Amino acid sequence: MVGTAIVLTSPNPFGSRTLTIEHDRGSSVAYLRDPKGAVHGAVWLANHVPAPESIDLGRANAGLPPVMPLANTTHPSGTPPLDPATLSVLWFEEGDGVALFENDELLAVIPGWADLERGMPGYARDAVGESPFAWSLSEALEGLAPRVAKARSYWNWREAEGSWASFQQFVMGHLDGRLGPPGRFWDVGGGRQPMVAVSERPATFGRDYTVLSTVGMSCQRMPRAELYDTACRVELAIATRQDPRAAARLFLWLGQYPWKSVTWLGHGHTARWFQDPGTFPLRGGHQGVIMLADPPGMPDLNGFAFGGDAVRWLWLVPVTDTELRLASERGHQVIADRLAVQTRI
Protein backbone atom coordinates (compact mmCIF):
# COMPACT_ATOMS: atom_id res chain seq x y z
CA MET A 1 0.00 0.00 0.00
CA VAL A 2 1.49 3.33 -1.10
CA GLY A 3 2.91 5.45 1.71
CA THR A 4 2.63 2.80 4.39
CA ALA A 5 5.07 0.57 6.26
CA ILE A 6 4.47 -2.88 7.71
CA VAL A 7 4.93 -3.09 11.47
CA LEU A 8 4.07 -6.77 11.99
CA THR A 9 3.05 -9.82 9.97
CA SER A 10 1.57 -12.97 11.52
CA PRO A 11 -0.03 -15.89 9.59
CA ASN A 12 -2.55 -18.11 11.33
CA PRO A 13 -1.58 -21.75 12.03
CA PHE A 14 -3.53 -22.95 8.97
CA GLY A 15 -2.06 -20.56 6.41
CA SER A 16 -5.49 -19.20 5.45
CA ARG A 17 -5.32 -15.74 7.03
CA THR A 18 -2.50 -13.31 7.76
CA LEU A 19 -2.57 -10.39 10.17
CA THR A 20 -0.57 -7.38 9.09
CA ILE A 21 -0.22 -4.10 10.95
CA GLU A 22 0.49 -1.16 8.69
CA HIS A 23 1.06 2.50 9.43
CA ASP A 24 1.91 5.81 7.86
CA ARG A 25 2.49 9.14 9.55
CA GLY A 26 -1.25 9.43 10.27
CA SER A 27 -2.38 6.14 11.79
CA SER A 28 -1.90 2.39 12.32
CA VAL A 29 -4.36 -0.27 11.17
CA ALA A 30 -4.49 -4.07 11.48
CA TYR A 31 -5.66 -6.02 8.43
CA LEU A 32 -6.78 -9.63 8.10
CA ARG A 33 -6.00 -10.93 4.59
CA ASP A 34 -6.31 -14.20 2.71
CA PRO A 35 -3.41 -15.71 0.73
CA LYS A 36 -4.45 -13.70 -2.36
CA GLY A 37 -4.29 -10.43 -0.45
CA ALA A 38 -8.01 -9.76 -0.16
CA VAL A 39 -8.97 -7.99 3.08
CA HIS A 40 -11.45 -9.92 5.26
CA GLY A 41 -11.20 -7.79 8.37
CA ALA A 42 -9.60 -4.55 9.48
CA VAL A 43 -9.45 -2.46 12.62
CA TRP A 44 -7.95 0.94 13.33
CA LEU A 45 -5.43 0.87 16.17
CA ALA A 46 -4.16 4.41 16.74
CA ASN A 47 -3.88 7.95 15.35
CA HIS A 48 -0.39 9.45 15.18
CA VAL A 49 -1.66 12.94 14.38
CA PRO A 50 -4.41 15.08 15.95
CA ALA A 51 -7.84 13.64 15.21
CA PRO A 52 -9.94 15.43 12.56
CA GLU A 53 -13.49 16.56 13.28
CA SER A 54 -14.87 14.10 10.74
CA ILE A 55 -13.81 11.19 8.53
CA ASP A 56 -11.05 12.12 6.08
CA LEU A 57 -12.50 10.82 2.83
CA GLY A 58 -9.39 11.87 0.94
CA ARG A 59 -7.27 9.37 2.85
CA ALA A 60 -9.82 6.64 2.32
CA ASN A 61 -10.00 7.30 -1.42
CA ALA A 62 -6.19 7.27 -1.61
CA GLY A 63 -6.06 3.82 0.00
CA LEU A 64 -4.31 5.11 3.12
CA PRO A 65 -4.97 3.85 6.66
CA PRO A 66 -7.91 5.82 8.11
CA VAL A 67 -7.45 8.45 10.80
CA MET A 68 -10.10 8.14 13.52
CA PRO A 69 -12.41 11.16 13.95
CA LEU A 70 -12.24 13.16 17.16
CA ALA A 71 -15.39 11.72 18.73
CA ASN A 72 -14.22 8.11 18.36
CA THR A 73 -10.75 8.05 19.92
CA THR A 74 -9.52 8.17 23.51
CA HIS A 75 -6.38 10.02 22.35
CA PRO A 76 -7.51 13.03 20.30
CA SER A 77 -3.96 14.38 20.12
CA GLY A 78 -2.59 11.12 18.73
CA THR A 79 0.02 8.68 20.05
CA PRO A 80 3.53 7.64 18.92
CA PRO A 81 3.79 4.82 16.35
CA LEU A 82 3.51 1.28 17.70
CA ASP A 83 6.74 -0.48 18.67
CA PRO A 84 6.87 -3.96 17.05
CA ALA A 85 8.85 -5.27 20.03
CA THR A 86 5.85 -4.67 22.31
CA LEU A 87 3.31 -6.46 20.11
CA SER A 88 2.15 -10.08 20.24
CA VAL A 89 -0.56 -12.02 18.44
CA LEU A 90 -3.02 -14.69 19.59
CA TRP A 91 -5.10 -16.48 16.97
CA PHE A 92 -8.52 -17.88 17.81
CA GLU A 93 -8.79 -21.66 17.74
CA GLU A 94 -10.72 -21.50 14.45
CA GLY A 95 -8.05 -19.38 12.76
CA ASP A 96 -10.60 -16.84 11.51
CA GLY A 97 -10.16 -14.31 14.31
CA VAL A 98 -7.21 -12.81 16.15
CA ALA A 99 -6.32 -10.83 19.25
CA LEU A 100 -3.48 -8.30 19.33
CA PHE A 101 -1.60 -7.35 22.49
CA GLU A 102 0.67 -4.44 23.37
CA ASN A 103 2.90 -5.19 26.37
CA ASP A 104 0.49 -8.03 27.26
CA GLU A 105 -2.46 -5.61 27.31
CA LEU A 106 -5.27 -6.37 24.86
CA LEU A 107 -4.97 -3.80 22.09
CA ALA A 108 -7.46 -5.04 19.50
CA VAL A 109 -9.57 -8.00 18.41
CA ILE A 110 -10.70 -8.90 14.90
CA PRO A 111 -13.27 -11.68 15.47
CA GLY A 112 -14.39 -14.19 12.89
CA TRP A 113 -17.69 -12.36 12.51
CA ALA A 114 -16.07 -9.06 11.50
CA ASP A 115 -17.44 -7.90 8.16
CA LEU A 116 -16.43 -4.54 6.69
CA GLU A 117 -19.17 -4.62 4.06
CA ARG A 118 -21.77 -4.84 6.82
CA GLY A 119 -20.11 -2.11 8.88
CA MET A 120 -18.67 -4.52 11.45
CA PRO A 121 -14.95 -3.80 11.93
CA GLY A 122 -12.90 -5.16 14.78
CA TYR A 123 -12.58 -3.83 18.33
CA ALA A 124 -9.82 -1.48 19.48
CA ARG A 125 -8.67 -0.42 22.93
CA ASP A 126 -8.44 3.26 21.97
CA ALA A 127 -11.74 3.40 20.07
CA VAL A 128 -14.81 5.13 21.48
CA GLY A 129 -18.30 3.98 20.52
CA GLU A 130 -18.83 2.57 17.04
CA SER A 131 -17.30 3.90 13.84
CA PRO A 132 -16.63 2.35 10.40
CA PHE A 133 -12.99 1.87 11.47
CA ALA A 134 -13.28 0.31 14.94
CA TRP A 135 -15.66 -0.41 17.76
CA SER A 136 -14.89 0.14 21.43
CA LEU A 137 -13.06 -2.83 22.91
CA SER A 138 -13.93 -1.94 26.50
CA GLU A 139 -17.65 -2.10 25.73
CA ALA A 140 -17.30 -5.61 24.29
CA LEU A 141 -14.88 -7.14 26.79
CA GLU A 142 -17.57 -9.06 28.64
CA GLY A 143 -18.04 -11.23 25.56
CA LEU A 144 -14.55 -11.06 24.07
CA ALA A 145 -12.41 -11.64 27.16
CA PRO A 146 -13.60 -15.26 27.64
CA ARG A 147 -12.98 -15.95 23.94
CA VAL A 148 -9.45 -14.62 24.17
CA ALA A 149 -8.78 -16.60 27.35
CA LYS A 150 -10.13 -19.76 25.72
CA ALA A 151 -7.89 -19.24 22.69
CA ARG A 152 -4.81 -18.86 24.91
CA SER A 153 -5.74 -21.98 26.87
CA TYR A 154 -6.31 -23.95 23.68
CA TRP A 155 -2.97 -23.11 22.06
CA ASN A 156 -1.10 -23.66 25.33
CA TRP A 157 -2.58 -27.16 25.39
CA ARG A 158 -2.15 -27.77 21.68
CA GLU A 159 1.54 -26.83 21.73
CA ALA A 160 2.27 -28.98 24.78
CA GLU A 161 4.13 -32.25 24.25
CA GLY A 162 1.78 -35.20 23.87
CA SER A 163 -1.39 -33.20 23.22
CA TRP A 164 -1.99 -34.65 19.74
CA ALA A 165 -1.26 -38.20 20.85
CA SER A 166 -3.63 -37.82 23.78
CA PHE A 167 -6.44 -36.44 21.63
CA GLN A 168 -5.89 -39.13 19.02
CA GLN A 169 -6.15 -41.83 21.69
CA PHE A 170 -9.49 -40.45 22.92
CA VAL A 171 -11.00 -40.45 19.41
CA MET A 172 -9.66 -43.91 18.62
CA GLY A 173 -11.09 -45.27 21.87
CA HIS A 174 -14.49 -43.83 20.98
CA LEU A 175 -14.37 -45.42 17.53
CA ASP A 176 -13.31 -48.74 19.05
CA GLY A 177 -16.49 -48.78 21.07
CA ARG A 178 -18.72 -47.89 18.13
CA LEU A 179 -17.09 -49.69 15.20
CA GLY A 180 -14.88 -52.42 16.59
CA PRO A 181 -11.11 -52.93 16.34
CA PRO A 182 -9.09 -50.67 14.05
CA GLY A 183 -7.30 -51.68 10.90
CA ARG A 184 -4.91 -49.40 9.06
CA PHE A 185 -4.17 -45.80 9.97
CA TRP A 186 -3.18 -43.08 7.50
CA ASP A 187 -1.95 -39.54 7.87
CA VAL A 188 -3.81 -37.22 5.49
CA GLY A 189 -2.61 -33.93 6.97
CA GLY A 190 0.67 -33.81 5.11
CA GLY A 191 2.47 -32.41 8.13
CA ARG A 192 0.37 -29.23 8.02
CA GLN A 193 -2.14 -27.86 10.50
CA PRO A 194 -4.70 -29.03 11.24
CA MET A 195 -3.32 -32.52 11.73
CA VAL A 196 -5.77 -35.09 10.33
CA ALA A 197 -5.51 -38.87 10.10
CA VAL A 198 -7.84 -41.65 8.96
CA SER A 199 -8.75 -44.75 10.93
CA GLU A 200 -9.91 -47.85 9.06
CA ARG A 201 -12.53 -50.08 10.68
CA PRO A 202 -12.78 -53.34 8.69
CA ALA A 203 -16.02 -55.21 8.18
CA THR A 204 -17.15 -57.24 11.19
CA PHE A 205 -19.92 -59.65 12.09
CA GLY A 206 -23.16 -57.87 11.19
CA ARG A 207 -21.44 -55.28 8.97
CA ASP A 208 -20.23 -56.26 5.50
CA TYR A 209 -18.52 -52.94 4.74
CA THR A 210 -15.52 -50.97 5.97
CA VAL A 211 -15.92 -47.69 7.77
CA LEU A 212 -13.28 -44.99 7.53
CA SER A 213 -13.27 -42.03 9.89
CA THR A 214 -11.10 -38.96 10.19
CA VAL A 215 -9.24 -38.45 13.44
CA GLY A 216 -8.28 -34.87 14.20
CA MET A 217 -10.78 -32.54 12.57
CA SER A 218 -12.66 -32.08 15.82
CA CYS A 219 -9.46 -31.08 17.63
CA GLN A 220 -10.19 -27.50 16.51
CA ARG A 221 -13.47 -25.71 15.99
CA MET A 222 -14.43 -24.89 12.42
CA PRO A 223 -14.29 -21.28 11.24
CA ARG A 224 -17.60 -19.38 11.12
CA ALA A 225 -19.63 -22.35 12.38
CA GLU A 226 -20.65 -20.42 15.50
CA LEU A 227 -22.53 -17.95 13.32
CA TYR A 228 -24.97 -20.72 12.43
CA ASP A 229 -27.01 -23.19 14.44
CA THR A 230 -24.67 -26.07 13.73
CA ALA A 231 -21.97 -28.21 15.27
CA CYS A 232 -18.62 -26.43 15.61
CA ARG A 233 -16.62 -29.68 15.73
CA VAL A 234 -16.94 -32.49 13.19
CA GLU A 235 -15.27 -35.63 11.95
CA LEU A 236 -15.98 -37.19 8.57
CA ALA A 237 -16.81 -40.85 7.91
CA ILE A 238 -17.51 -43.02 4.91
CA ALA A 239 -18.76 -46.59 4.53
CA THR A 240 -17.47 -48.58 1.58
CA ARG A 241 -17.27 -52.05 0.10
CA GLN A 242 -14.64 -50.82 -2.35
CA ASP A 243 -10.91 -50.38 -1.75
CA PRO A 244 -10.60 -48.40 1.51
CA ARG A 245 -7.38 -46.81 0.25
CA ALA A 246 -9.32 -45.23 -2.62
CA ALA A 247 -12.05 -44.00 -0.29
CA ALA A 248 -9.42 -42.43 1.97
CA ARG A 249 -8.55 -40.01 -0.84
CA LEU A 250 -11.80 -38.19 -0.06
CA PHE A 251 -10.33 -37.19 3.30
CA LEU A 252 -7.20 -35.88 1.63
CA TRP A 253 -9.62 -33.59 -0.21
CA LEU A 254 -11.93 -32.55 2.62
CA GLY A 255 -10.14 -33.22 5.92
CA GLN A 256 -8.48 -29.80 6.12
CA TYR A 257 -10.95 -27.93 3.93
CA PRO A 258 -12.75 -25.85 6.60
CA TRP A 259 -9.52 -24.29 7.88
CA LYS A 260 -7.93 -23.80 4.47
CA SER A 261 -11.07 -22.16 3.06
CA VAL A 262 -12.22 -20.49 6.31
CA THR A 263 -15.66 -22.07 6.27
CA TRP A 264 -17.57 -24.93 7.88
CA LEU A 265 -19.02 -28.29 6.91
CA GLY A 266 -22.45 -29.41 8.04
CA HIS A 267 -25.41 -31.69 7.46
CA GLY A 268 -26.68 -31.39 3.91
CA HIS A 269 -23.59 -29.74 2.49
CA THR A 270 -22.45 -30.98 -0.89
CA ALA A 271 -19.00 -30.87 -2.49
CA ARG A 272 -18.13 -31.43 -6.13
CA TRP A 273 -14.93 -33.39 -6.80
CA PHE A 274 -12.20 -30.86 -7.52
CA GLN A 275 -10.45 -32.80 -10.30
CA ASP A 276 -11.59 -34.40 -13.54
CA PRO A 277 -14.86 -36.31 -12.85
CA GLY A 278 -13.28 -39.50 -14.15
CA THR A 279 -10.76 -39.43 -11.29
CA PHE A 280 -13.36 -39.59 -8.50
CA PRO A 281 -11.90 -42.17 -6.08
CA LEU A 282 -14.91 -44.52 -5.94
CA ARG A 283 -16.61 -46.39 -8.78
CA GLY A 284 -20.20 -45.67 -9.72
CA GLY A 285 -20.17 -42.56 -11.87
CA HIS A 286 -20.27 -40.20 -8.92
CA GLN A 287 -18.87 -36.68 -9.10
CA GLY A 288 -19.07 -35.49 -5.51
CA VAL A 289 -20.50 -36.14 -2.07
CA ILE A 290 -23.30 -35.05 0.20
CA MET A 291 -22.57 -34.90 3.91
CA LEU A 292 -25.23 -36.39 6.18
CA ALA A 293 -25.47 -36.61 9.95
CA ASP A 294 -26.91 -39.93 11.16
CA PRO A 295 -28.07 -41.38 7.81
CA PRO A 296 -30.39 -44.40 8.19
CA GLY A 297 -28.58 -47.73 8.38
CA MET A 298 -25.19 -46.30 9.35
CA PRO A 299 -23.54 -46.90 12.75
CA ASP A 300 -24.26 -44.33 15.45
CA LEU A 301 -21.01 -42.47 16.11
CA ASN A 302 -22.43 -39.84 18.45
CA GLY A 303 -21.35 -39.50 22.06
CA PHE A 304 -17.90 -37.96 21.77
CA ALA A 305 -17.17 -34.42 22.98
CA PHE A 306 -14.11 -32.20 23.09
CA GLY A 307 -13.48 -28.73 24.46
CA GLY A 308 -17.00 -28.57 25.84
CA ASP A 309 -18.56 -29.20 22.40
CA ALA A 310 -20.32 -32.30 21.10
CA VAL A 311 -18.62 -33.72 18.02
CA ARG A 312 -20.80 -34.52 15.02
CA TRP A 313 -19.81 -37.20 12.50
CA LEU A 314 -20.76 -36.32 8.93
CA TRP A 315 -21.06 -39.26 6.56
CA LEU A 316 -19.81 -38.76 3.02
CA VAL A 317 -22.28 -40.25 0.54
CA PRO A 318 -21.24 -40.28 -3.14
CA VAL A 319 -23.67 -38.50 -5.49
CA THR A 320 -23.97 -37.97 -9.23
CA ASP A 321 -23.70 -34.78 -11.23
CA THR A 322 -27.49 -34.67 -11.57
CA GLU A 323 -27.92 -34.99 -7.81
CA LEU A 324 -25.39 -32.25 -7.18
CA ARG A 325 -27.30 -29.92 -9.50
CA LEU A 326 -30.61 -30.82 -7.86
CA ALA A 327 -29.22 -30.06 -4.43
CA SER A 328 -27.87 -26.74 -5.69
CA GLU A 329 -31.17 -25.73 -7.25
CA ARG A 330 -33.71 -27.15 -4.80
CA GLY A 331 -31.87 -27.86 -1.57
CA HIS A 332 -30.12 -30.89 -0.15
CA GLN A 333 -33.31 -32.41 1.27
CA VAL A 334 -34.47 -33.24 -2.24
CA ILE A 335 -31.71 -35.79 -2.67
CA ALA A 336 -31.17 -36.67 1.00
CA ASP A 337 -34.71 -38.01 1.31
CA ARG A 338 -34.31 -40.41 -1.59
CA LEU A 339 -30.76 -41.61 -0.97
CA ALA A 340 -30.40 -45.27 -0.11
CA VAL A 341 -26.99 -45.06 1.53
CA GLN A 342 -26.50 -48.83 1.51
CA THR A 343 -26.58 -48.80 -2.33
CA ARG A 344 -23.83 -46.19 -2.49
CA ILE A 345 -21.14 -48.10 -0.66
matplotlib code that plots the C-alpha trace (Angstrom):
import matplotlib.pyplot as plt

x = [0.0, 1.5, 2.9, 2.6, 5.1, 4.5, 4.9, 4.1, 3.1, 1.6, 0.0, -2.5, -1.6, -3.5, -2.1, -5.5, -5.3, -2.5, -2.6, -0.6, -0.2, 0.5, 1.1, 1.9, 2.5, -1.2, -2.4, -1.9, -4.4, -4.5, -5.7, -6.8, -6.0, -6.3, -3.4, -4.5, -4.3, -8.0, -9.0, -11.4, -11.2, -9.6, -9.4, -8.0, -5.4, -4.2, -3.9, -0.4, -1.7, -4.4, -7.8, -9.9, -13.5, -14.9, -13.8, -11.1, -12.5, -9.4, -7.3, -9.8, -10.0, -6.2, -6.1, -4.3, -5.0, -7.9, -7.5, -10.1, -12.4, -12.2, -15.4, -14.2, -10.7, -9.5, -6.4, -7.5, -4.0, -2.6, 0.0, 3.5, 3.8, 3.5, 6.7, 6.9, 8.9, 5.9, 3.3, 2.1, -0.6, -3.0, -5.1, -8.5, -8.8, -10.7, -8.0, -10.6, -10.2, -7.2, -6.3, -3.5, -1.6, 0.7, 2.9, 0.5, -2.5, -5.3, -5.0, -7.5, -9.6, -10.7, -13.3, -14.4, -17.7, -16.1, -17.4, -16.4, -19.2, -21.8, -20.1, -18.7, -14.9, -12.9, -12.6, -9.8, -8.7, -8.4, -11.7, -14.8, -18.3, -18.8, -17.3, -16.6, -13.0, -13.3, -15.7, -14.9, -13.1, -13.9, -17.6, -17.3, -14.9, -17.6, -18.0, -14.6, -12.4, -13.6, -13.0, -9.4, -8.8, -10.1, -7.9, -4.8, -5.7, -6.3, -3.0, -1.1, -2.6, -2.1, 1.5, 2.3, 4.1, 1.8, -1.4, -2.0, -1.3, -3.6, -6.4, -5.9, -6.2, -9.5, -11.0, -9.7, -11.1, -14.5, -14.4, -13.3, -16.5, -18.7, -17.1, -14.9, -11.1, -9.1, -7.3, -4.9, -4.2, -3.2, -2.0, -3.8, -2.6, 0.7, 2.5, 0.4, -2.1, -4.7, -3.3, -5.8, -5.5, -7.8, -8.8, -9.9, -12.5, -12.8, -16.0, -17.1, -19.9, -23.2, -21.4, -20.2, -18.5, -15.5, -15.9, -13.3, -13.3, -11.1, -9.2, -8.3, -10.8, -12.7, -9.5, -10.2, -13.5, -14.4, -14.3, -17.6, -19.6, -20.6, -22.5, -25.0, -27.0, -24.7, -22.0, -18.6, -16.6, -16.9, -15.3, -16.0, -16.8, -17.5, -18.8, -17.5, -17.3, -14.6, -10.9, -10.6, -7.4, -9.3, -12.1, -9.4, -8.6, -11.8, -10.3, -7.2, -9.6, -11.9, -10.1, -8.5, -10.9, -12.8, -9.5, -7.9, -11.1, -12.2, -15.7, -17.6, -19.0, -22.5, -25.4, -26.7, -23.6, -22.4, -19.0, -18.1, -14.9, -12.2, -10.5, -11.6, -14.9, -13.3, -10.8, -13.4, -11.9, -14.9, -16.6, -20.2, -20.2, -20.3, -18.9, -19.1, -20.5, -23.3, -22.6, -25.2, -25.5, -26.9, -28.1, -30.4, -28.6, -25.2, -23.5, -24.3, -21.0, -22.4, -21.4, -17.9, -17.2, -14.1, -13.5, -17.0, -18.6, -20.3, -18.6, -20.8, -19.8, -20.8, -21.1, -19.8, -22.3, -21.2, -23.7, -24.0, -23.7, -27.5, -27.9, -25.4, -27.3, -30.6, -29.2, -27.9, -31.2, -33.7, -31.9, -30.1, -33.3, -34.5, -31.7, -31.2, -34.7, -34.3, -30.8, -30.4, -27.0, -26.5, -26.6, -23.8, -21.1]
y = [0.0, 3.3, 5.4, 2.8, 0.6, -2.9, -3.1, -6.8, -9.8, -13.0, -15.9, -18.1, -21.7, -23.0, -20.6, -19.2, -15.7, -13.3, -10.4, -7.4, -4.1, -1.2, 2.5, 5.8, 9.1, 9.4, 6.1, 2.4, -0.3, -4.1, -6.0, -9.6, -10.9, -14.2, -15.7, -13.7, -10.4, -9.8, -8.0, -9.9, -7.8, -4.6, -2.5, 0.9, 0.9, 4.4, 7.9, 9.4, 12.9, 15.1, 13.6, 15.4, 16.6, 14.1, 11.2, 12.1, 10.8, 11.9, 9.4, 6.6, 7.3, 7.3, 3.8, 5.1, 3.8, 5.8, 8.5, 8.1, 11.2, 13.2, 11.7, 8.1, 8.1, 8.2, 10.0, 13.0, 14.4, 11.1, 8.7, 7.6, 4.8, 1.3, -0.5, -4.0, -5.3, -4.7, -6.5, -10.1, -12.0, -14.7, -16.5, -17.9, -21.7, -21.5, -19.4, -16.8, -14.3, -12.8, -10.8, -8.3, -7.4, -4.4, -5.2, -8.0, -5.6, -6.4, -3.8, -5.0, -8.0, -8.9, -11.7, -14.2, -12.4, -9.1, -7.9, -4.5, -4.6, -4.8, -2.1, -4.5, -3.8, -5.2, -3.8, -1.5, -0.4, 3.3, 3.4, 5.1, 4.0, 2.6, 3.9, 2.4, 1.9, 0.3, -0.4, 0.1, -2.8, -1.9, -2.1, -5.6, -7.1, -9.1, -11.2, -11.1, -11.6, -15.3, -15.9, -14.6, -16.6, -19.8, -19.2, -18.9, -22.0, -24.0, -23.1, -23.7, -27.2, -27.8, -26.8, -29.0, -32.2, -35.2, -33.2, -34.6, -38.2, -37.8, -36.4, -39.1, -41.8, -40.5, -40.5, -43.9, -45.3, -43.8, -45.4, -48.7, -48.8, -47.9, -49.7, -52.4, -52.9, -50.7, -51.7, -49.4, -45.8, -43.1, -39.5, -37.2, -33.9, -33.8, -32.4, -29.2, -27.9, -29.0, -32.5, -35.1, -38.9, -41.6, -44.8, -47.8, -50.1, -53.3, -55.2, -57.2, -59.7, -57.9, -55.3, -56.3, -52.9, -51.0, -47.7, -45.0, -42.0, -39.0, -38.5, -34.9, -32.5, -32.1, -31.1, -27.5, -25.7, -24.9, -21.3, -19.4, -22.3, -20.4, -18.0, -20.7, -23.2, -26.1, -28.2, -26.4, -29.7, -32.5, -35.6, -37.2, -40.9, -43.0, -46.6, -48.6, -52.1, -50.8, -50.4, -48.4, -46.8, -45.2, -44.0, -42.4, -40.0, -38.2, -37.2, -35.9, -33.6, -32.5, -33.2, -29.8, -27.9, -25.8, -24.3, -23.8, -22.2, -20.5, -22.1, -24.9, -28.3, -29.4, -31.7, -31.4, -29.7, -31.0, -30.9, -31.4, -33.4, -30.9, -32.8, -34.4, -36.3, -39.5, -39.4, -39.6, -42.2, -44.5, -46.4, -45.7, -42.6, -40.2, -36.7, -35.5, -36.1, -35.1, -34.9, -36.4, -36.6, -39.9, -41.4, -44.4, -47.7, -46.3, -46.9, -44.3, -42.5, -39.8, -39.5, -38.0, -34.4, -32.2, -28.7, -28.6, -29.2, -32.3, -33.7, -34.5, -37.2, -36.3, -39.3, -38.8, -40.2, -40.3, -38.5, -38.0, -34.8, -34.7, -35.0, -32.2, -29.9, -30.8, -30.1, -26.7, -25.7, -27.1, -27.9, -30.9, -32.4, -33.2, -35.8, -36.7, -38.0, -40.4, -41.6, -45.3, -45.1, -48.8, -48.8, -46.2, -48.1]
z = [0.0, -1.1, 1.7, 4.4, 6.3, 7.7, 11.5, 12.0, 10.0, 11.5, 9.6, 11.3, 12.0, 9.0, 6.4, 5.5, 7.0, 7.8, 10.2, 9.1, 11.0, 8.7, 9.4, 7.9, 9.6, 10.3, 11.8, 12.3, 11.2, 11.5, 8.4, 8.1, 4.6, 2.7, 0.7, -2.4, -0.5, -0.2, 3.1, 5.3, 8.4, 9.5, 12.6, 13.3, 16.2, 16.7, 15.4, 15.2, 14.4, 15.9, 15.2, 12.6, 13.3, 10.7, 8.5, 6.1, 2.8, 0.9, 2.8, 2.3, -1.4, -1.6, 0.0, 3.1, 6.7, 8.1, 10.8, 13.5, 13.9, 17.2, 18.7, 18.4, 19.9, 23.5, 22.3, 20.3, 20.1, 18.7, 20.1, 18.9, 16.4, 17.7, 18.7, 17.1, 20.0, 22.3, 20.1, 20.2, 18.4, 19.6, 17.0, 17.8, 17.7, 14.5, 12.8, 11.5, 14.3, 16.1, 19.2, 19.3, 22.5, 23.4, 26.4, 27.3, 27.3, 24.9, 22.1, 19.5, 18.4, 14.9, 15.5, 12.9, 12.5, 11.5, 8.2, 6.7, 4.1, 6.8, 8.9, 11.5, 11.9, 14.8, 18.3, 19.5, 22.9, 22.0, 20.1, 21.5, 20.5, 17.0, 13.8, 10.4, 11.5, 14.9, 17.8, 21.4, 22.9, 26.5, 25.7, 24.3, 26.8, 28.6, 25.6, 24.1, 27.2, 27.6, 23.9, 24.2, 27.4, 25.7, 22.7, 24.9, 26.9, 23.7, 22.1, 25.3, 25.4, 21.7, 21.7, 24.8, 24.3, 23.9, 23.2, 19.7, 20.8, 23.8, 21.6, 19.0, 21.7, 22.9, 19.4, 18.6, 21.9, 21.0, 17.5, 19.0, 21.1, 18.1, 15.2, 16.6, 16.3, 14.1, 10.9, 9.1, 10.0, 7.5, 7.9, 5.5, 7.0, 5.1, 8.1, 8.0, 10.5, 11.2, 11.7, 10.3, 10.1, 9.0, 10.9, 9.1, 10.7, 8.7, 8.2, 11.2, 12.1, 11.2, 9.0, 5.5, 4.7, 6.0, 7.8, 7.5, 9.9, 10.2, 13.4, 14.2, 12.6, 15.8, 17.6, 16.5, 16.0, 12.4, 11.2, 11.1, 12.4, 15.5, 13.3, 12.4, 14.4, 13.7, 15.3, 15.6, 15.7, 13.2, 12.0, 8.6, 7.9, 4.9, 4.5, 1.6, 0.1, -2.4, -1.8, 1.5, 0.3, -2.6, -0.3, 2.0, -0.8, -0.1, 3.3, 1.6, -0.2, 2.6, 5.9, 6.1, 3.9, 6.6, 7.9, 4.5, 3.1, 6.3, 6.3, 7.9, 6.9, 8.0, 7.5, 3.9, 2.5, -0.9, -2.5, -6.1, -6.8, -7.5, -10.3, -13.5, -12.9, -14.1, -11.3, -8.5, -6.1, -5.9, -8.8, -9.7, -11.9, -8.9, -9.1, -5.5, -2.1, 0.2, 3.9, 6.2, 9.9, 11.2, 7.8, 8.2, 8.4, 9.3, 12.7, 15.5, 16.1, 18.5, 22.1, 21.8, 23.0, 23.1, 24.5, 25.8, 22.4, 21.1, 18.0, 15.0, 12.5, 8.9, 6.6, 3.0, 0.5, -3.1, -5.5, -9.2, -11.2, -11.6, -7.8, -7.2, -9.5, -7.9, -4.4, -5.7, -7.3, -4.8, -1.6, -0.1, 1.3, -2.2, -2.7, 1.0, 1.3, -1.6, -1.0, -0.1, 1.5, 1.5, -2.3, -2.5, -0.7]

ax = plt.figure().add_subplot(projection="3d")
ax.plot(x, y, z, "-o")
ax.set_aspect("equal")
plt.show()
